[in-house]
Amino acid sequence: MAATRVYVARLAGLVVLGPDGESIGRVRDVVVAIRYDRQQPRIHGLVVELPTRRRIFVPILRVTAIEPGVVTLNTGTVSLRRFTQRPGEMLALAQIVDSAVRVEDPDLPDLAGVDVVVVDLGMEQTRTRDWRVTRVAVRGHRRIGRRRTVHVVDWIHVSGLTPTEIDRPGQEVTQLLEQFEGLRPADVAHLLRELPEKRRIEVAIALDDERLADVVQELPDDEQVDLLGHLEVRRAADVLEAMDPDDAADLLGELPVSEAESLLALMDPEESEPVRRLLEHSPYSAGGLMTPKPVILTPSTTVAEALARVRNPDLTPALASMVFVVRPPTATPTGRYLGSVHIQQLLREPPAHLVGGILDAELAPLRPDVPLAAVTRYFATYNLVCGPVVDEENHLLGAVSVDDVLDHLLPDDWRDQEELHEGIVRHD
């Protein structure tokens, strides 16, 4: 049975179907027209994410039924134009939920004068088939180890939900963070880019350093710089420490030299030193593309130990595809580079065998000054996804992986090009 009353948070993620049952996408937010006179705001429509990740607007009058697990439209024809928020519109989940408000309800005197937080919005269909926000679920600020009671009050008794008040700094982002749980960093980065700037910065500040570092690495260069600039300087340095050295070097390379040096000075020397070495190379050379932390082993390492190292979940599939064998020391720049062993070779050998006995010494390594075009040809020639970079004294400096090559080969706006997502099957 179709619902005429529903809470916004329960809509998030629901499948959107056309009249013939064809899947169109999933609900990601609800567009609300906030008024300044405290009258119940109208629901303008839904933000629906297509399988291509494009977010479009579907007018609420196109919705014929809201049922458990599914939203059905009265037409399969929808505008594929990317959703753009208009003046006076607010996003229920991205902007209103988690906002601090005040309640003036005679039936709830204990809430008078107390700041509470919006946890959900109740929407109801009217006789004219319009939908309006009629109720607001609120709770007190959560204390450690204690969950506050949720109260549901009529919209008329809530103040603090005008566009100006919602845009106050320091709003909570609990609900948004819950939506990001379990998502890949690239998907979180995509969702962040869809948020209004204020909420984007608030979410970024709320993420822990490791998570934020992973997400920042998936943003375009200019947005990385902008986001870093909204963080406190000490926090920015902590995030750079948590980033892969090559990505941190790329980001610092976009900053003025004085700013980059200030951030490097705040970083732990053990983390900043490899970044400084990378900054010595052109960003479009093997030395600028490489990571200084591939899997590096000595000849006496067993196959079993090597396989254990490549199982590290923090390694990208490309870096896990090959181990590099050197004389001590194994920290870059290493001792003399001896050769490499592909993971397929490791899988074919007895666990007790030593990597020194099975290494490939014939694969020519890259020099750090080799340009991007030559690196690309190198990968294509030898069918590689990862390759060693050594200096003139044959010390291993790092390794270039195919994902870094692709990042530099693709146009700067590749993340904005919808056709790149066509044909991608997503299992939400």
Contacts in CASP RR format, 6 or more apart in sequence:
PFRMAT RR
TARGET T0000
AUTHOR 0000-0000-0000
METHOD contacts of the structure
MODEL  1
MAATRVYVARLAGLVVLGPDGESIGRVRDVVVAIRYDRQQPRIHGLVVEL
PTRRRIFVPILRVTAIEPGVVTLNTGTVSLRRFTQRPGEMLALAQIVDSA
VRVEDPDLPDLAGVDVVVVDLGMEQTRTRDWRVTRVAVRGHRRIGRRRTV
HVVDWIHVSGLTPTEIDRPGQEVTQLLEQFEGLRPADVAHLLRELPEKRR
IEVAIALDDERLADVVQELPDDEQVDLLGHLEVRRAADVLEAMDPDDAAD
LLGELPVSEAESLLALMDPEESEPVRRLLEHSPYSAGGLMTPKPVILTPS
TTVAEALARVRNPDLTPALASMVFVVRPPTATPTGRYLGSVHIQQLLREP
PAHLVGGILDAELAPLRPDVPLAAVTRYFATYNLVCGPVVDEENHLLGAV
SVDDVLDHLLPDDWRDQEELHEGIVRHD
1 67 0 8 1.000
2 64 0 8 1.000
2 65 0 8 1.000
2 66 0 8 1.000
2 67 0 8 1.000
3 66 0 8 1.000
3 67 0 8 1.000
4 124 0 8 1.000
4 125 0 8 1.000
5 122 0 8 1.000
5 123 0 8 1.000
5 124 0 8 1.000
5 125 0 8 1.000
5 134 0 8 1.000
6 66 0 8 1.000
6 122 0 8 1.000
6 123 0 8 1.000
7 120 0 8 1.000
7 121 0 8 1.000
7 122 0 8 1.000
7 123 0 8 1.000
7 137 0 8 1.000
8 30 0 8 1.000
8 92 0 8 1.000
8 93 0 8 1.000
8 97 0 8 1.000
8 120 0 8 1.000
8 121 0 8 1.000
8 122 0 8 1.000
8 123 0 8 1.000
9 93 0 8 1.000
9 97 0 8 1.000
9 119 0 8 1.000
9 120 0 8 1.000
9 121 0 8 1.000
9 175 0 8 1.000
11 27 0 8 1.000
11 30 0 8 1.000
11 46 0 8 1.000
11 66 0 8 1.000
11 71 0 8 1.000
12 27 0 8 1.000
12 28 0 8 1.000
12 29 0 8 1.000
12 93 0 8 1.000
12 179 0 8 1.000
13 26 0 8 1.000
13 27 0 8 1.000
13 28 0 8 1.000
13 428 0 8 1.000
14 26 0 8 1.000
14 27 0 8 1.000
14 66 0 8 1.000
14 69 0 8 1.000
14 70 0 8 1.000
14 71 0 8 1.000
15 23 0 8 1.000
15 25 0 8 1.000
15 26 0 8 1.000
15 69 0 8 1.000
15 70 0 8 1.000
15 71 0 8 1.000
16 23 0 8 1.000
16 24 0 8 1.000
16 25 0 8 1.000
16 26 0 8 1.000
16 27 0 8 1.000
16 46 0 8 1.000
16 48 0 8 1.000
16 58 0 8 1.000
16 70 0 8 1.000
16 71 0 8 1.000
16 72 0 8 1.000
16 73 0 8 1.000
17 23 0 8 1.000
17 24 0 8 1.000
17 70 0 8 1.000
17 71 0 8 1.000
17 72 0 8 1.000
17 73 0 8 1.000
18 24 0 8 1.000
18 72 0 8 1.000
18 73 0 8 1.000
18 75 0 8 1.000
18 76 0 8 1.000
19 64 0 8 1.000
19 72 0 8 1.000
19 73 0 8 1.000
19 74 0 8 1.000
19 75 0 8 1.000
19 76 0 8 1.000
20 76 0 8 1.000
21 72 0 8 1.000
22 76 0 8 1.000
24 48 0 8 1.000
24 50 0 8 1.000
24 73 0 8 1.000
24 76 0 8 1.000
24 78 0 8 1.000
25 48 0 8 1.000
25 49 0 8 1.000
25 50 0 8 1.000
25 51 0 8 1.000
26 48 0 8 1.000
26 49 0 8 1.000
26 428 0 8 1.000
27 46 0 8 1.000
27 47 0 8 1.000
27 48 0 8 1.000
27 49 0 8 1.000
27 71 0 8 1.000
28 47 0 8 1.000
28 48 0 8 1.000
28 49 0 8 1.000
28 55 0 8 1.000
28 93 0 8 1.000
29 46 0 8 1.000
29 47 0 8 1.000
29 91 0 8 1.000
29 92 0 8 1.000
29 93 0 8 1.000
29 94 0 8 1.000
30 43 0 8 1.000
30 45 0 8 1.000
30 46 0 8 1.000
30 47 0 8 1.000
30 91 0 8 1.000
30 92 0 8 1.000
30 93 0 8 1.000
30 121 0 8 1.000
30 123 0 8 1.000
31 43 0 8 1.000
31 44 0 8 1.000
31 45 0 8 1.000
31 46 0 8 1.000
31 47 0 8 1.000
31 57 0 8 1.000
31 85 0 8 1.000
31 89 0 8 1.000
31 90 0 8 1.000
31 91 0 8 1.000
31 92 0 8 1.000
32 41 0 8 1.000
32 42 0 8 1.000
32 43 0 8 1.000
32 44 0 8 1.000
32 89 0 8 1.000
32 90 0 8 1.000
32 91 0 8 1.000
32 92 0 8 1.000
32 96 0 8 1.000
32 121 0 8 1.000
32 133 0 8 1.000
33 41 0 8 1.000
33 42 0 8 1.000
33 43 0 8 1.000
33 44 0 8 1.000
33 88 0 8 1.000
33 89 0 8 1.000
33 90 0 8 1.000
34 41 0 8 1.000
34 88 0 8 1.000
34 89 0 8 1.000
34 90 0 8 1.000
34 96 0 8 1.000
34 161 0 8 1.000
34 162 0 8 1.000
34 163 0 8 1.000
34 166 0 8 1.000
35 41 0 8 1.000
36 162 0 8 1.000
38 155 0 8 1.000
38 156 0 8 1.000
38 158 0 8 1.000
38 159 0 8 1.000
39 156 0 8 1.000
40 132 0 8 1.000
40 133 0 8 1.000
40 134 0 8 1.000
40 155 0 8 1.000
40 156 0 8 1.000
41 132 0 8 1.000
41 133 0 8 1.000
41 155 0 8 1.000
42 130 0 8 1.000
42 131 0 8 1.000
42 132 0 8 1.000
43 60 0 8 1.000
43 123 0 8 1.000
43 130 0 8 1.000
43 131 0 8 1.000
43 132 0 8 1.000
43 133 0 8 1.000
44 57 0 8 1.000
44 59 0 8 1.000
44 60 0 8 1.000
44 89 0 8 1.000
45 57 0 8 1.000
45 58 0 8 1.000
45 59 0 8 1.000
45 60 0 8 1.000
45 63 0 8 1.000
45 131 0 8 1.000
46 57 0 8 1.000
46 58 0 8 1.000
46 60 0 8 1.000
46 63 0 8 1.000
46 71 0 8 1.000
47 55 0 8 1.000
47 56 0 8 1.000
47 57 0 8 1.000
47 58 0 8 1.000
47 83 0 8 1.000
47 91 0 8 1.000
48 55 0 8 1.000
48 56 0 8 1.000
48 57 0 8 1.000
48 58 0 8 1.000
48 78 0 8 1.000
49 55 0 8 1.000
50 56 0 8 1.000
50 80 0 8 1.000
51 423 0 8 1.000
51 424 0 8 1.000
51 425 0 8 1.000
51 426 0 8 1.000
52 418 0 8 1.000
52 421 0 8 1.000
52 422 0 8 1.000
52 423 0 8 1.000
52 424 0 8 1.000
53 190 0 8 1.000
53 418 0 8 1.000
53 421 0 8 1.000
53 424 0 8 1.000
53 426 0 8 1.000
54 80 0 8 1.000
54 82 0 8 1.000
54 418 0 8 1.000
54 421 0 8 1.000
55 82 0 8 1.000
55 83 0 8 1.000
55 194 0 8 1.000
56 78 0 8 1.000
56 79 0 8 1.000
56 80 0 8 1.000
56 81 0 8 1.000
56 82 0 8 1.000
56 83 0 8 1.000
57 79 0 8 1.000
57 81 0 8 1.000
57 83 0 8 1.000
57 84 0 8 1.000
58 73 0 8 1.000
58 78 0 8 1.000
60 130 0 8 1.000
60 131 0 8 1.000
61 129 0 8 1.000
62 73 0 8 1.000
62 74 0 8 1.000
62 75 0 8 1.000
62 78 0 8 1.000
63 71 0 8 1.000
63 72 0 8 1.000
63 73 0 8 1.000
63 74 0 8 1.000
64 72 0 8 1.000
64 73 0 8 1.000
64 74 0 8 1.000
65 71 0 8 1.000
65 72 0 8 1.000
66 72 0 8 1.000
82 418 0 8 1.000
85 91 0 8 1.000
85 196 0 8 1.000
88 163 0 8 1.000
90 96 0 8 1.000
90 163 0 8 1.000
90 166 0 8 1.000
91 196 0 8 1.000
92 121 0 8 1.000
92 133 0 8 1.000
93 175 0 8 1.000
93 176 0 8 1.000
93 179 0 8 1.000
94 176 0 8 1.000
94 194 0 8 1.000
94 195 0 8 1.000
94 196 0 8 1.000
94 199 0 8 1.000
95 166 0 8 1.000
95 196 0 8 1.000
95 199 0 8 1.000
96 118 0 8 1.000
96 121 0 8 1.000
96 161 0 8 1.000
96 166 0 8 1.000
97 118 0 8 1.000
97 119 0 8 1.000
97 120 0 8 1.000
97 121 0 8 1.000
97 175 0 8 1.000
97 176 0 8 1.000
98 117 0 8 1.000
98 118 0 8 1.000
98 119 0 8 1.000
98 171 0 8 1.000
98 172 0 8 1.000
98 173 0 8 1.000
98 174 0 8 1.000
98 175 0 8 1.000
98 176 0 8 1.000
99 117 0 8 1.000
99 118 0 8 1.000
99 160 0 8 1.000
99 161 0 8 1.000
99 165 0 8 1.000
99 166 0 8 1.000
99 171 0 8 1.000
99 172 0 8 1.000
100 115 0 8 1.000
100 116 0 8 1.000
100 117 0 8 1.000
100 160 0 8 1.000
100 168 0 8 1.000
100 171 0 8 1.000
100 172 0 8 1.000
101 115 0 8 1.000
101 116 0 8 1.000
101 117 0 8 1.000
101 118 0 8 1.000
101 136 0 8 1.000
101 138 0 8 1.000
101 158 0 8 1.000
101 159 0 8 1.000
101 160 0 8 1.000
101 161 0 8 1.000
102 111 0 8 1.000
102 113 0 8 1.000
102 114 0 8 1.000
102 115 0 8 1.000
102 116 0 8 1.000
102 158 0 8 1.000
102 159 0 8 1.000
102 160 0 8 1.000
103 111 0 8 1.000
103 112 0 8 1.000
103 113 0 8 1.000
103 114 0 8 1.000
103 116 0 8 1.000
103 138 0 8 1.000
103 151 0 8 1.000
103 153 0 8 1.000
103 157 0 8 1.000
103 158 0 8 1.000
103 159 0 8 1.000
104 112 0 8 1.000
104 113 0 8 1.000
104 157 0 8 1.000
104 158 0 8 1.000
104 159 0 8 1.000
105 111 0 8 1.000
105 153 0 8 1.000
105 154 0 8 1.000
105 157 0 8 1.000
108 151 0 8 1.000
108 153 0 8 1.000
108 157 0 8 1.000
111 138 0 8 1.000
111 151 0 8 1.000
114 140 0 8 1.000
115 140 0 8 1.000
115 141 0 8 1.000
116 138 0 8 1.000
116 139 0 8 1.000
116 140 0 8 1.000
116 141 0 8 1.000
116 151 0 8 1.000
117 138 0 8 1.000
117 139 0 8 1.000
117 140 0 8 1.000
117 141 0 8 1.000
117 172 0 8 1.000
117 174 0 8 1.000
118 136 0 8 1.000
118 137 0 8 1.000
118 138 0 8 1.000
118 161 0 8 1.000
119 137 0 8 1.000
119 138 0 8 1.000
119 139 0 8 1.000
119 150 0 8 1.000
119 175 0 8 1.000
120 136 0 8 1.000
120 137 0 8 1.000
121 133 0 8 1.000
121 135 0 8 1.000
121 136 0 8 1.000
121 137 0 8 1.000
122 133 0 8 1.000
122 134 0 8 1.000
122 135 0 8 1.000
122 136 0 8 1.000
122 137 0 8 1.000
123 131 0 8 1.000
123 132 0 8 1.000
123 133 0 8 1.000
123 134 0 8 1.000
124 131 0 8 1.000
124 132 0 8 1.000
124 134 0 8 1.000
124 135 0 8 1.000
125 131 0 8 1.000
126 132 0 8 1.000
133 155 0 8 1.000
134 154 0 8 1.000
134 155 0 8 1.000
135 152 0 8 1.000
135 153 0 8 1.000
135 154 0 8 1.000
135 155 0 8 1.000
136 152 0 8 1.000
136 153 0 8 1.000
136 154 0 8 1.000
136 155 0 8 1.000
136 158 0 8 1.000
136 161 0 8 1.000
137 150 0 8 1.000
137 151 0 8 1.000
137 152 0 8 1.000
138 150 0 8 1.000
138 151 0 8 1.000
138 152 0 8 1.000
138 153 0 8 1.000
138 158 0 8 1.000
139 147 0 8 1.000
139 148 0 8 1.000
139 149 0 8 1.000
139 150 0 8 1.000
139 151 0 8 1.000
140 148 0 8 1.000
140 149 0 8 1.000
141 148 0 8 1.000
142 148 0 8 1.000
142 174 0 8 1.000
160 166 0 8 1.000
167 198 0 8 1.000
169 198 0 8 1.000
169 202 0 8 1.000
170 202 0 8 1.000
171 199 0 8 1.000
171 202 0 8 1.000
173 199 0 8 1.000
173 202 0 8 1.000
173 203 0 8 1.000
173 206 0 8 1.000
176 195 0 8 1.000
176 199 0 8 1.000
176 203 0 8 1.000
177 203 0 8 1.000
177 206 0 8 1.000
177 207 0 8 1.000
179 191 0 8 1.000
180 188 0 8 1.000
180 191 0 8 1.000
180 203 0 8 1.000
183 191 0 8 1.000
185 211 0 8 1.000
185 214 0 8 1.000
185 215 0 8 1.000
185 217 0 8 1.000
185 218 0 8 1.000
186 218 0 8 1.000
188 211 0 8 1.000
188 215 0 8 1.000
188 218 0 8 1.000
189 215 0 8 1.000
189 216 0 8 1.000
189 218 0 8 1.000
189 219 0 8 1.000
190 218 0 8 1.000
190 415 0 8 1.000
192 200 0 8 1.000
192 203 0 8 1.000
192 204 0 8 1.000
192 215 0 8 1.000
192 219 0 8 1.000
193 200 0 8 1.000
193 219 0 8 1.000
193 223 0 8 1.000
193 415 0 8 1.000
195 203 0 8 1.000
200 227 0 8 1.000
201 227 0 8 1.000
201 230 0 8 1.000
204 212 0 8 1.000
204 215 0 8 1.000
204 227 0 8 1.000
204 230 0 8 1.000
204 231 0 8 1.000
205 230 0 8 1.000
205 231 0 8 1.000
205 235 0 8 1.000
207 215 0 8 1.000
209 235 0 8 1.000
209 238 0 8 1.000
209 239 0 8 1.000
209 241 0 8 1.000
209 242 0 8 1.000
210 242 0 8 1.000
212 239 0 8 1.000
212 242 0 8 1.000
213 239 0 8 1.000
213 240 0 8 1.000
213 242 0 8 1.000
213 243 0 8 1.000
216 224 0 8 1.000
216 227 0 8 1.000
216 228 0 8 1.000
216 239 0 8 1.000
216 243 0 8 1.000
216 247 0 8 1.000
216 251 0 8 1.000
217 224 0 8 1.000
217 243 0 8 1.000
217 244 0 8 1.000
217 247 0 8 1.000
219 227 0 8 1.000
219 415 0 8 1.000
220 412 0 8 1.000
220 413 0 8 1.000
220 415 0 8 1.000
220 416 0 8 1.000
221 250 0 8 1.000
221 251 0 8 1.000
221 254 0 8 1.000
221 412 0 8 1.000
222 254 0 8 1.000
224 251 0 8 1.000
224 254 0 8 1.000
225 251 0 8 1.000
225 254 0 8 1.000
225 255 0 8 1.000
228 236 0 8 1.000
228 239 0 8 1.000
228 240 0 8 1.000
228 251 0 8 1.000
229 236 0 8 1.000
231 239 0 8 1.000
233 262 0 8 1.000
233 263 0 8 1.000
233 266 0 8 1.000
234 266 0 8 1.000
236 263 0 8 1.000
237 263 0 8 1.000
237 266 0 8 1.000
237 267 0 8 1.000
240 248 0 8 1.000
240 251 0 8 1.000
240 252 0 8 1.000
240 263 0 8 1.000
240 267 0 8 1.000
240 271 0 8 1.000
240 275 0 8 1.000
241 248 0 8 1.000
241 267 0 8 1.000
241 268 0 8 1.000
241 271 0 8 1.000
241 272 0 8 1.000
243 251 0 8 1.000
244 291 0 8 1.000
244 293 0 8 1.000
245 271 0 8 1.000
245 274 0 8 1.000
245 275 0 8 1.000
245 278 0 8 1.000
245 291 0 8 1.000
245 292 0 8 1.000
245 293 0 8 1.000
246 278 0 8 1.000
246 288 0 8 1.000
246 289 0 8 1.000
246 290 0 8 1.000
246 291 0 8 1.000
246 292 0 8 1.000
246 404 0 8 1.000
248 275 0 8 1.000
249 275 0 8 1.000
249 278 0 8 1.000
249 279 0 8 1.000
249 283 0 8 1.000
249 288 0 8 1.000
250 283 0 8 1.000
252 260 0 8 1.000
252 263 0 8 1.000
252 264 0 8 1.000
252 275 0 8 1.000
252 279 0 8 1.000
253 260 0 8 1.000
253 279 0 8 1.000
253 283 0 8 1.000
255 263 0 8 1.000
260 279 0 8 1.000
264 272 0 8 1.000
264 275 0 8 1.000
264 276 0 8 1.000
265 272 0 8 1.000
267 275 0 8 1.000
274 292 0 8 1.000
274 293 0 8 1.000
274 332 0 8 1.000
277 292 0 8 1.000
277 397 0 8 1.000
278 287 0 8 1.000
278 288 0 8 1.000
278 290 0 8 1.000
278 292 0 8 1.000
281 287 0 8 1.000
281 288 0 8 1.000
281 368 0 8 1.000
281 369 0 8 1.000
282 288 0 8 1.000
282 369 0 8 1.000
282 371 0 8 1.000
283 289 0 8 1.000
283 408 0 8 1.000
284 371 0 8 1.000
284 372 0 8 1.000
284 408 0 8 1.000
285 368 0 8 1.000
285 369 0 8 1.000
285 370 0 8 1.000
285 371 0 8 1.000
285 372 0 8 1.000
285 375 0 8 1.000
286 366 0 8 1.000
286 367 0 8 1.000
286 368 0 8 1.000
286 369 0 8 1.000
286 370 0 8 1.000
286 374 0 8 1.000
286 375 0 8 1.000
286 389 0 8 1.000
286 400 0 8 1.000
287 368 0 8 1.000
287 369 0 8 1.000
287 370 0 8 1.000
287 389 0 8 1.000
287 397 0 8 1.000
287 400 0 8 1.000
288 368 0 8 1.000
289 372 0 8 1.000
289 375 0 8 1.000
289 400 0 8 1.000
289 404 0 8 1.000
289 405 0 8 1.000
289 408 0 8 1.000
290 368 0 8 1.000
290 389 0 8 1.000
290 397 0 8 1.000
290 398 0 8 1.000
290 399 0 8 1.000
290 400 0 8 1.000
290 404 0 8 1.000
291 319 0 8 1.000
291 398 0 8 1.000
291 399 0 8 1.000
291 400 0 8 1.000
291 401 0 8 1.000
291 404 0 8 1.000
292 332 0 8 1.000
292 397 0 8 1.000
292 398 0 8 1.000
293 332 0 8 1.000
293 398 0 8 1.000
294 319 0 8 1.000
294 322 0 8 1.000
294 323 0 8 1.000
294 324 0 8 1.000
294 386 0 8 1.000
294 388 0 8 1.000
294 398 0 8 1.000
294 399 0 8 1.000
295 306 0 8 1.000
295 309 0 8 1.000
295 310 0 8 1.000
295 312 0 8 1.000
295 315 0 8 1.000
295 319 0 8 1.000
295 320 0 8 1.000
295 322 0 8 1.000
295 323 0 8 1.000
295 324 0 8 1.000
296 323 0 8 1.000
296 324 0 8 1.000
296 325 0 8 1.000
296 326 0 8 1.000
296 330 0 8 1.000
296 331 0 8 1.000
296 332 0 8 1.000
296 334 0 8 1.000
296 396 0 8 1.000
297 305 0 8 1.000
297 306 0 8 1.000
297 309 0 8 1.000
297 323 0 8 1.000
297 324 0 8 1.000
297 325 0 8 1.000
297 326 0 8 1.000
297 330 0 8 1.000
297 355 0 8 1.000
298 325 0 8 1.000
298 326 0 8 1.000
298 327 0 8 1.000
298 328 0 8 1.000
298 330 0 8 1.000
299 325 0 8 1.000
299 327 0 8 1.000
299 338 0 8 1.000
299 354 0 8 1.000
299 355 0 8 1.000
299 356 0 8 1.000
299 357 0 8 1.000
299 359 0 8 1.000
300 354 0 8 1.000
300 356 0 8 1.000
301 325 0 8 1.000
301 354 0 8 1.000
301 355 0 8 1.000
301 356 0 8 1.000
302 351 0 8 1.000
302 352 0 8 1.000
302 353 0 8 1.000
302 354 0 8 1.000
302 355 0 8 1.000
303 346 0 8 1.000
303 349 0 8 1.000
303 350 0 8 1.000
303 351 0 8 1.000
303 352 0 8 1.000
303 353 0 8 1.000
303 354 0 8 1.000
303 355 0 8 1.000
303 358 0 8 1.000
304 351 0 8 1.000
304 352 0 8 1.000
306 323 0 8 1.000
306 341 0 8 1.000
306 346 0 8 1.000
306 355 0 8 1.000
307 343 0 8 1.000
307 346 0 8 1.000
307 347 0 8 1.000
307 351 0 8 1.000
309 323 0 8 1.000
310 320 0 8 1.000
310 321 0 8 1.000
310 323 0 8 1.000
310 343 0 8 1.000
310 346 0 8 1.000
311 320 0 8 1.000
312 320 0 8 1.000
316 401 0 8 1.000
316 403 0 8 1.000
317 385 0 8 1.000
318 385 0 8 1.000
318 386 0 8 1.000
318 401 0 8 1.000
318 402 0 8 1.000
318 403 0 8 1.000
319 386 0 8 1.000
319 399 0 8 1.000
319 401 0 8 1.000
320 343 0 8 1.000
321 342 0 8 1.000
321 343 0 8 1.000
321 385 0 8 1.000
321 386 0 8 1.000
322 340 0 8 1.000
322 341 0 8 1.000
322 342 0 8 1.000
322 343 0 8 1.000
322 384 0 8 1.000
322 385 0 8 1.000
322 386 0 8 1.000
322 387 0 8 1.000
322 399 0 8 1.000
323 340 0 8 1.000
323 341 0 8 1.000
323 343 0 8 1.000
323 346 0 8 1.000
323 355 0 8 1.000
324 337 0 8 1.000
324 339 0 8 1.000
324 340 0 8 1.000
324 388 0 8 1.000
324 396 0 8 1.000
324 398 0 8 1.000
324 399 0 8 1.000
325 337 0 8 1.000
325 338 0 8 1.000
325 339 0 8 1.000
325 340 0 8 1.000
325 341 0 8 1.000
325 355 0 8 1.000
325 356 0 8 1.000
325 359 0 8 1.000
326 334 0 8 1.000
326 335 0 8 1.000
326 336 0 8 1.000
326 337 0 8 1.000
326 338 0 8 1.000
326 339 0 8 1.000
326 395 0 8 1.000
326 396 0 8 1.000
327 334 0 8 1.000
327 335 0 8 1.000
327 336 0 8 1.000
327 338 0 8 1.000
328 334 0 8 1.000
328 335 0 8 1.000
329 335 0 8 1.000
332 395 0 8 1.000
332 396 0 8 1.000
332 397 0 8 1.000
332 398 0 8 1.000
333 391 0 8 1.000
333 395 0 8 1.000
333 396 0 8 1.000
333 397 0 8 1.000
334 395 0 8 1.000
334 396 0 8 1.000
335 395 0 8 1.000
335 396 0 8 1.000
336 394 0 8 1.000
336 395 0 8 1.000
337 365 0 8 1.000
337 388 0 8 1.000
337 390 0 8 1.000
337 394 0 8 1.000
337 395 0 8 1.000
337 396 0 8 1.000
338 356 0 8 1.000
338 359 0 8 1.000
338 361 0 8 1.000
339 359 0 8 1.000
339 360 0 8 1.000
339 361 0 8 1.000
339 363 0 8 1.000
339 365 0 8 1.000
339 388 0 8 1.000
340 359 0 8 1.000
340 360 0 8 1.000
340 363 0 8 1.000
340 387 0 8 1.000
340 388 0 8 1.000
341 355 0 8 1.000
341 356 0 8 1.000
341 358 0 8 1.000
341 359 0 8 1.000
341 360 0 8 1.000
342 360 0 8 1.000
345 358 0 8 1.000
345 360 0 8 1.000
346 355 0 8 1.000
346 358 0 8 1.000
349 358 0 8 1.000
363 382 0 8 1.000
363 387 0 8 1.000
363 388 0 8 1.000
365 387 0 8 1.000
365 388 0 8 1.000
365 389 0 8 1.000
365 390 0 8 1.000
365 396 0 8 1.000
366 375 0 8 1.000
366 378 0 8 1.000
366 387 0 8 1.000
366 388 0 8 1.000
366 389 0 8 1.000
366 390 0 8 1.000
366 400 0 8 1.000
367 389 0 8 1.000
367 390 0 8 1.000
367 391 0 8 1.000
367 392 0 8 1.000
368 389 0 8 1.000
368 391 0 8 1.000
368 397 0 8 1.000
370 378 0 8 1.000
372 405 0 8 1.000
372 408 0 8 1.000
372 409 0 8 1.000
375 400 0 8 1.000
375 405 0 8 1.000
376 405 0 8 1.000
376 409 0 8 1.000
378 384 0 8 1.000
378 387 0 8 1.000
379 385 0 8 1.000
379 387 0 8 1.000
379 402 0 8 1.000
379 405 0 8 1.000
384 402 0 8 1.000
385 401 0 8 1.000
385 402 0 8 1.000
386 399 0 8 1.000
386 400 0 8 1.000
386 401 0 8 1.000
386 402 0 8 1.000
387 399 0 8 1.000
387 400 0 8 1.000
387 401 0 8 1.000
388 396 0 8 1.000
388 398 0 8 1.000
388 399 0 8 1.000
389 396 0 8 1.000
389 397 0 8 1.000
389 398 0 8 1.000
389 399 0 8 1.000
389 400 0 8 1.000
390 396 0 8 1.000
390 397 0 8 1.000
391 397 0 8 1.000
411 417 0 8 1.000
414 420 0 8 1.000
END
